[in-house]
């Protein structure tokens, strides 16, 4: 039985990206707070910064 990818809500991605951009916590701390993998934090931060004007 194949695994399905987990989908995250856009508002969660935005919250995580904002926390990462603030820089008050490390990626590992943010990931632990939101129960996600630390690489997702970096990816969502990068994606948010690319989309900002």
Residue frames as a rotation matrix with the C-alpha (Angstrom) as fourth column:
UNK 1
0.585 0.811 0.000 0.00
0.811 -0.585 0.000 0.00
0.000 0.000 -1.000 0.00
UNK 2
-0.231 -0.742 0.630 1.66
0.688 -0.582 -0.433 3.27
0.688 0.334 0.645 -1.09
UNK 3
-0.335 0.029 -0.942 2.14
0.812 -0.498 -0.304 6.09
-0.478 -0.867 0.143 1.35
UNK 4
0.484 0.496 0.721 0.36
0.746 -0.665 -0.043 9.34
0.458 0.558 -0.692 0.76
UNK 5
-0.619 -0.723 0.306 2.01
0.495 -0.662 -0.562 12.69
0.609 -0.197 0.768 1.29
UNK 6
-0.073 0.555 -0.828 0.85
0.931 -0.259 -0.256 14.78
-0.357 -0.790 -0.498 4.18
UNK 7
-0.121 0.132 0.984 -0.71
0.601 -0.779 0.178 18.08
0.790 0.613 0.016 3.16
UNK 8
-0.531 -0.108 -0.840 -0.38
0.786 -0.434 -0.441 21.13
-0.317 -0.895 0.315 5.37
UNK 9
0.564 0.824 0.056 -2.83
0.808 -0.538 -0.240 24.02
-0.168 0.181 -0.969 5.45
UNK 10
0.121 -0.511 0.851 -1.63
0.600 -0.646 -0.473 27.32
0.791 0.568 0.229 3.96
UNK 11
0.703 0.164 0.692 -2.28
-0.343 -0.775 0.531 29.15
0.623 -0.611 -0.488 7.24
UNK 12
0.884 -0.466 0.033 0.05
0.228 0.492 0.840 26.74
-0.408 -0.735 0.541 9.08
UNK 13
0.239 -0.818 0.523 2.74
0.959 0.115 -0.259 27.29
0.152 0.563 0.812 6.45
UNK 14
0.315 -0.058 0.947 2.35
0.178 -0.977 -0.119 31.05
0.932 0.206 -0.298 6.85
UNK 15
0.947 0.061 0.315 2.62
-0.292 -0.247 0.924 30.88
0.135 -0.967 -0.216 10.65
UNK 16
0.656 -0.746 0.115 5.75
0.605 0.610 0.511 28.74
-0.451 -0.265 0.852 10.44
UNK 17
0.149 -0.597 0.788 7.32
0.859 -0.316 -0.402 31.01
0.489 0.737 0.466 7.79
UNK 18
0.591 0.121 0.798 6.63
-0.130 -0.961 0.243 34.13
0.796 -0.247 -0.552 9.87
UNK 19
0.955 -0.262 0.138 8.22
-0.093 0.178 0.980 32.54
-0.281 -0.948 0.146 12.93
UNK 20
0.408 -0.841 0.356 11.26
0.867 0.479 0.139 31.56
-0.287 0.252 0.924 10.88
UNK 21
0.227 -0.285 0.931 11.60
0.586 -0.724 -0.364 35.03
0.778 0.628 0.003 9.35
UNK 22
0.905 0.143 0.400 11.42
-0.214 -0.660 0.720 36.65
0.367 -0.737 -0.567 12.81
UNK 23
0.114 -0.950 -0.290 14.49
-0.062 0.284 -0.957 34.64
0.992 0.127 -0.026 13.81
UNK 24
0.203 0.019 0.979 13.66
-0.929 -0.311 0.199 34.45
0.309 -0.950 -0.045 17.51
UNK 25
0.510 0.028 0.860 13.81
-0.447 0.863 0.237 30.64
-0.735 -0.505 0.452 17.51
UNK 26
-0.678 -0.728 -0.100 15.88
-0.528 0.389 0.755 28.06
-0.511 0.565 -0.648 15.70
UNK 27
-0.305 0.537 -0.787 14.38
-0.806 0.295 0.513 25.92
0.507 0.791 0.343 12.96
UNK 28
-0.692 -0.004 -0.722 14.43
0.214 0.954 -0.210 22.93
0.690 -0.300 -0.659 15.30
UNK 29
-0.892 0.379 -0.247 12.51
0.169 -0.227 -0.959 24.81
-0.420 -0.897 0.138 17.99
UNK 30
-0.420 0.756 -0.501 9.91
-0.861 -0.507 -0.044 26.00
-0.288 0.413 0.864 15.48
UNK 31
-0.410 0.210 -0.888 9.58
-0.514 0.750 0.415 22.50
0.753 0.627 -0.199 14.06
UNK 32
-0.866 0.061 -0.496 9.05
0.403 0.672 -0.621 21.05
0.296 -0.738 -0.607 17.51
UNK 33
-0.776 0.593 -0.214 6.41
-0.259 -0.609 -0.750 23.67
-0.575 -0.527 0.626 18.33
UNK 34
-0.052 0.782 -0.621 4.39
-0.963 -0.205 -0.177 22.91
-0.266 0.589 0.763 15.20
UNK 35
0.146 0.043 0.988 5.16
-0.196 0.980 -0.013 19.14
-0.970 -0.192 0.151 15.10
UNK 36
0.985 0.059 -0.165 6.81
-0.171 0.115 -0.979 19.23
-0.039 0.992 0.123 11.66
UNK 37
0.474 -0.870 0.138 10.24
0.869 0.488 0.089 18.36
-0.144 0.078 0.986 10.26
UNK 38
0.182 -0.471 -0.863 12.92
0.278 -0.817 0.504 21.10
-0.943 -0.332 -0.017 10.45
UNK 39
-0.790 -0.493 0.364 13.55
0.468 -0.101 0.878 20.99
-0.396 0.864 0.311 6.70
UNK 40
0.033 0.884 0.466 9.96
0.964 -0.150 0.217 22.09
0.262 0.443 -0.858 6.13
UNK 41
0.562 0.128 -0.817 10.64
0.530 -0.814 0.236 25.23
-0.635 -0.566 -0.525 8.17
UNK 42
-0.408 -0.821 -0.399 13.55
0.105 -0.477 0.873 26.22
-0.907 0.314 0.281 5.95
UNK 43
-0.746 0.154 0.648 11.65
0.665 0.231 0.710 25.42
-0.040 0.961 -0.275 2.77
UNK 44
0.309 0.948 0.074 8.57
0.943 -0.316 0.106 27.38
0.124 0.037 -0.992 3.75
UNK 45
0.343 -0.292 -0.893 10.69
0.334 -0.850 0.407 30.33
-0.878 -0.438 -0.194 4.87
UNK 46
-0.729 -0.683 0.029 12.50
0.217 -0.191 0.957 30.36
-0.649 0.705 0.288 1.53
UNK 47
-0.457 0.650 0.607 9.23
0.866 0.168 0.472 30.09
0.205 0.741 -0.639 -0.38
UNK 48
0.549 0.691 -0.470 7.70
0.792 -0.610 0.028 32.98
-0.267 -0.388 -0.882 1.60
UNK 49
0.037 -0.622 -0.782 10.71
0.147 -0.771 0.619 35.23
-0.989 -0.137 0.063 1.04
UNK 50
-0.841 -0.334 0.425 10.68
0.426 0.075 0.901 34.53
-0.334 0.939 0.079 -2.71
UNK 51
-0.198 0.875 0.441 7.01
0.926 0.018 0.378 35.45
0.323 0.483 -0.814 -2.98
UNK 52
0.336 0.273 -0.902 7.27
0.650 -0.760 0.013 38.73
-0.681 -0.591 -0.433 -1.06
UNK 53
0.860 -0.001 0.511 7.61
0.425 -0.553 -0.716 41.87
0.284 0.833 -0.475 -3.21
